Amino acid sequence: MGRMIMDYDDGDFAVDVTGNMAVDSEGNWMMRISDNMAMEMDSGELHCTSSWGQDGENDD
């Protein structure tokens, strides 16, 4: 399972699926924009998030 990412805008959690994509508990796909920002793919809204870490940090 990927790293848990906190979405500060709506209080939801997302799970890091790949280095740049995550899915939240409601099934919304989020794309990493920066270390602390993601875009909700359906709506295009930007969300402030907890740190996604550095690229490749989650690689096994």
Chimera marker file (.cmm) of the C-alpha trace (Angstrom):
<marker_set name="trace">
<marker id="1" x="0.000" y="0.000" z="0.000" r="1" g="1" b="0" radius="0.5"/>
<marker id="2" x="1.187" y="3.524" z="-0.787" r="1" g="1" b="0" radius="0.5"/>
<marker id="3" x="1.817" y="6.410" z="1.530" r="1" g="1" b="0" radius="0.5"/>
<marker id="4" x="-1.165" y="8.193" z="3.108" r="1" g="1" b="0" radius="0.5"/>
<marker id="5" x="-1.486" y="11.836" z="2.055" r="1" g="1" b="0" radius="0.5"/>
<marker id="6" x="-3.634" y="14.314" z="3.981" r="1" g="1" b="0" radius="0.5"/>
<marker id="7" x="-5.782" y="16.688" z="1.921" r="1" g="1" b="0" radius="0.5"/>
<marker id="8" x="-5.956" y="19.817" z="4.068" r="1" g="1" b="0" radius="0.5"/>
<marker id="9" x="-8.669" y="21.432" z="1.930" r="1" g="1" b="0" radius="0.5"/>
<marker id="10" x="-11.356" y="18.832" z="2.614" r="1" g="1" b="0" radius="0.5"/>
<marker id="11" x="-9.881" y="16.851" z="5.528" r="1" g="1" b="0" radius="0.5"/>
<marker id="12" x="-9.762" y="13.661" z="3.447" r="1" g="1" b="0" radius="0.5"/>
<marker id="13" x="-6.934" y="11.165" z="3.043" r="1" g="1" b="0" radius="0.5"/>
<marker id="14" x="-5.543" y="9.908" z="-0.237" r="1" g="1" b="0" radius="0.5"/>
<marker id="15" x="-3.300" y="6.932" z="-0.963" r="1" g="1" b="0" radius="0.5"/>
<marker id="16" x="-0.269" y="7.398" z="-3.198" r="1" g="1" b="0" radius="0.5"/>
<marker id="17" x="-0.813" y="4.948" z="-6.087" r="1" g="1" b="0" radius="0.5"/>
<marker id="18" x="2.187" y="6.034" z="-8.180" r="1" g="1" b="0" radius="0.5"/>
<marker id="19" x="4.759" y="8.769" z="-7.712" r="1" g="1" b="0" radius="0.5"/>
<marker id="20" x="2.371" y="11.361" z="-9.180" r="1" g="1" b="0" radius="0.5"/>
<marker id="21" x="-1.127" y="9.918" z="-8.722" r="1" g="1" b="0" radius="0.5"/>
<marker id="22" x="-3.240" y="9.222" z="-5.662" r="1" g="1" b="0" radius="0.5"/>
<marker id="23" x="-6.841" y="8.243" z="-4.983" r="1" g="1" b="0" radius="0.5"/>
<marker id="24" x="-8.830" y="9.548" z="-2.016" r="1" g="1" b="0" radius="0.5"/>
<marker id="25" x="-11.388" y="7.725" z="0.135" r="1" g="1" b="0" radius="0.5"/>
<marker id="26" x="-14.219" y="8.941" z="-2.132" r="1" g="1" b="0" radius="0.5"/>
<marker id="27" x="-12.542" y="7.519" z="-5.250" r="1" g="1" b="0" radius="0.5"/>
<marker id="28" x="-11.365" y="10.887" z="-6.607" r="1" g="1" b="0" radius="0.5"/>
<marker id="29" x="-8.093" y="10.750" z="-8.532" r="1" g="1" b="0" radius="0.5"/>
<marker id="30" x="-5.501" y="13.349" z="-7.541" r="1" g="1" b="0" radius="0.5"/>
<marker id="31" x="-2.448" y="14.318" z="-9.590" r="1" g="1" b="0" radius="0.5"/>
<marker id="32" x="0.612" y="15.655" z="-7.822" r="1" g="1" b="0" radius="0.5"/>
<marker id="33" x="1.453" y="19.212" z="-8.889" r="1" g="1" b="0" radius="0.5"/>
<marker id="34" x="4.206" y="19.833" z="-6.318" r="1" g="1" b="0" radius="0.5"/>
<marker id="35" x="5.338" y="18.360" z="-3.006" r="1" g="1" b="0" radius="0.5"/>
<marker id="36" x="2.375" y="19.931" z="-1.181" r="1" g="1" b="0" radius="0.5"/>
<marker id="37" x="-0.227" y="20.446" z="-3.897" r="1" g="1" b="0" radius="0.5"/>
<marker id="38" x="-2.433" y="18.178" z="-5.984" r="1" g="1" b="0" radius="0.5"/>
<marker id="39" x="-5.117" y="18.655" z="-8.615" r="1" g="1" b="0" radius="0.5"/>
<marker id="40" x="-8.383" y="16.723" z="-8.413" r="1" g="1" b="0" radius="0.5"/>
<marker id="41" x="-8.683" y="15.157" z="-11.856" r="1" g="1" b="0" radius="0.5"/>
<marker id="42" x="-12.492" y="15.357" z="-12.211" r="1" g="1" b="0" radius="0.5"/>
<marker id="43" x="-13.003" y="18.952" z="-11.109" r="1" g="1" b="0" radius="0.5"/>
<marker id="44" x="-9.585" y="20.492" z="-11.772" r="1" g="1" b="0" radius="0.5"/>
<marker id="45" x="-9.562" y="21.934" z="-8.224" r="1" g="1" b="0" radius="0.5"/>
<marker id="46" x="-6.200" y="22.457" z="-6.543" r="1" g="1" b="0" radius="0.5"/>
<marker id="47" x="-5.758" y="21.018" z="-3.046" r="1" g="1" b="0" radius="0.5"/>
<marker id="48" x="-3.103" y="21.656" z="-0.403" r="1" g="1" b="0" radius="0.5"/>
<marker id="49" x="-1.763" y="18.328" z="0.832" r="1" g="1" b="0" radius="0.5"/>
<marker id="50" x="0.753" y="16.873" z="3.218" r="1" g="1" b="0" radius="0.5"/>
<marker id="51" x="4.130" y="16.088" z="1.707" r="1" g="1" b="0" radius="0.5"/>
<marker id="52" x="4.298" y="13.510" z="-1.098" r="1" g="1" b="0" radius="0.5"/>
<marker id="53" x="8.063" y="13.294" z="-0.571" r="1" g="1" b="0" radius="0.5"/>
<marker id="54" x="10.688" y="13.306" z="-3.297" r="1" g="1" b="0" radius="0.5"/>
<marker id="55" x="10.243" y="11.633" z="-6.697" r="1" g="1" b="0" radius="0.5"/>
<marker id="56" x="11.150" y="7.970" z="-6.475" r="1" g="1" b="0" radius="0.5"/>
<marker id="57" x="11.092" y="7.951" z="-2.680" r="1" g="1" b="0" radius="0.5"/>
<marker id="58" x="8.268" y="5.357" z="-2.623" r="1" g="1" b="0" radius="0.5"/>
<marker id="59" x="9.853" y="3.092" z="-5.235" r="1" g="1" b="0" radius="0.5"/>
<marker id="60" x="10.398" y="-0.486" z="-4.097" r="1" g="1" b="0" radius="0.5"/>
<link id1="1" id2="2" r="1" g="1" b="0" radius="0.2"/>
<link id1="2" id2="3" r="1" g="1" b="0" radius="0.2"/>
<link id1="3" id2="4" r="1" g="1" b="0" radius="0.2"/>
<link id1="4" id2="5" r="1" g="1" b="0" radius="0.2"/>
<link id1="5" id2="6" r="1" g="1" b="0" radius="0.2"/>
<link id1="6" id2="7" r="1" g="1" b="0" radius="0.2"/>
<link id1="7" id2="8" r="1" g="1" b="0" radius="0.2"/>
<link id1="8" id2="9" r="1" g="1" b="0" radius="0.2"/>
<link id1="9" id2="10" r="1" g="1" b="0" radius="0.2"/>
<link id1="10" id2="11" r="1" g="1" b="0" radius="0.2"/>
<link id1="11" id2="12" r="1" g="1" b="0" radius="0.2"/>
<link id1="12" id2="13" r="1" g="1" b="0" radius="0.2"/>
<link id1="13" id2="14" r="1" g="1" b="0" radius="0.2"/>
<link id1="14" id2="15" r="1" g="1" b="0" radius="0.2"/>
<link id1="15" id2="16" r="1" g="1" b="0" radius="0.2"/>
<link id1="16" id2="17" r="1" g="1" b="0" radius="0.2"/>
<link id1="17" id2="18" r="1" g="1" b="0" radius="0.2"/>
<link id1="18" id2="19" r="1" g="1" b="0" radius="0.2"/>
<link id1="19" id2="20" r="1" g="1" b="0" radius="0.2"/>
<link id1="20" id2="21" r="1" g="1" b="0" radius="0.2"/>
<link id1="21" id2="22" r="1" g="1" b="0" radius="0.2"/>
<link id1="22" id2="23" r="1" g="1" b="0" radius="0.2"/>
<link id1="23" id2="24" r="1" g="1" b="0" radius="0.2"/>
<link id1="24" id2="25" r="1" g="1" b="0" radius="0.2"/>
<link id1="25" id2="26" r="1" g="1" b="0" radius="0.2"/>
<link id1="26" id2="27" r="1" g="1" b="0" radius="0.2"/>
<link id1="27" id2="28" r="1" g="1" b="0" radius="0.2"/>
<link id1="28" id2="29" r="1" g="1" b="0" radius="0.2"/>
<link id1="29" id2="30" r="1" g="1" b="0" radius="0.2"/>
<link id1="30" id2="31" r="1" g="1" b="0" radius="0.2"/>
<link id1="31" id2="32" r="1" g="1" b="0" radius="0.2"/>
<link id1="32" id2="33" r="1" g="1" b="0" radius="0.2"/>
<link id1="33" id2="34" r="1" g="1" b="0" radius="0.2"/>
<link id1="34" id2="35" r="1" g="1" b="0" radius="0.2"/>
<link id1="35" id2="36" r="1" g="1" b="0" radius="0.2"/>
<link id1="36" id2="37" r="1" g="1" b="0" radius="0.2"/>
<link id1="37" id2="38" r="1" g="1" b="0" radius="0.2"/>
<link id1="38" id2="39" r="1" g="1" b="0" radius="0.2"/>
<link id1="39" id2="40" r="1" g="1" b="0" radius="0.2"/>
<link id1="40" id2="41" r="1" g="1" b="0" radius="0.2"/>
<link id1="41" id2="42" r="1" g="1" b="0" radius="0.2"/>
<link id1="42" id2="43" r="1" g="1" b="0" radius="0.2"/>
<link id1="43" id2="44" r="1" g="1" b="0" radius="0.2"/>
<link id1="44" id2="45" r="1" g="1" b="0" radius="0.2"/>
<link id1="45" id2="46" r="1" g="1" b="0" radius="0.2"/>
<link id1="46" id2="47" r="1" g="1" b="0" radius="0.2"/>
<link id1="47" id2="48" r="1" g="1" b="0" radius="0.2"/>
<link id1="48" id2="49" r="1" g="1" b="0" radius="0.2"/>
<link id1="49" id2="50" r="1" g="1" b="0" radius="0.2"/>
<link id1="50" id2="51" r="1" g="1" b="0" radius="0.2"/>
<link id1="51" id2="52" r="1" g="1" b="0" radius="0.2"/>
<link id1="52" id2="53" r="1" g="1" b="0" radius="0.2"/>
<link id1="53" id2="54" r="1" g="1" b="0" radius="0.2"/>
<link id1="54" id2="55" r="1" g="1" b="0" radius="0.2"/>
<link id1="55" id2="56" r="1" g="1" b="0" radius="0.2"/>
<link id1="56" id2="57" r="1" g="1" b="0" radius="0.2"/>
<link id1="57" id2="58" r="1" g="1" b="0" radius="0.2"/>
<link id1="58" id2="59" r="1" g="1" b="0" radius="0.2"/>
<link id1="59" id2="60" r="1" g="1" b="0" radius="0.2"/>
</marker_set>
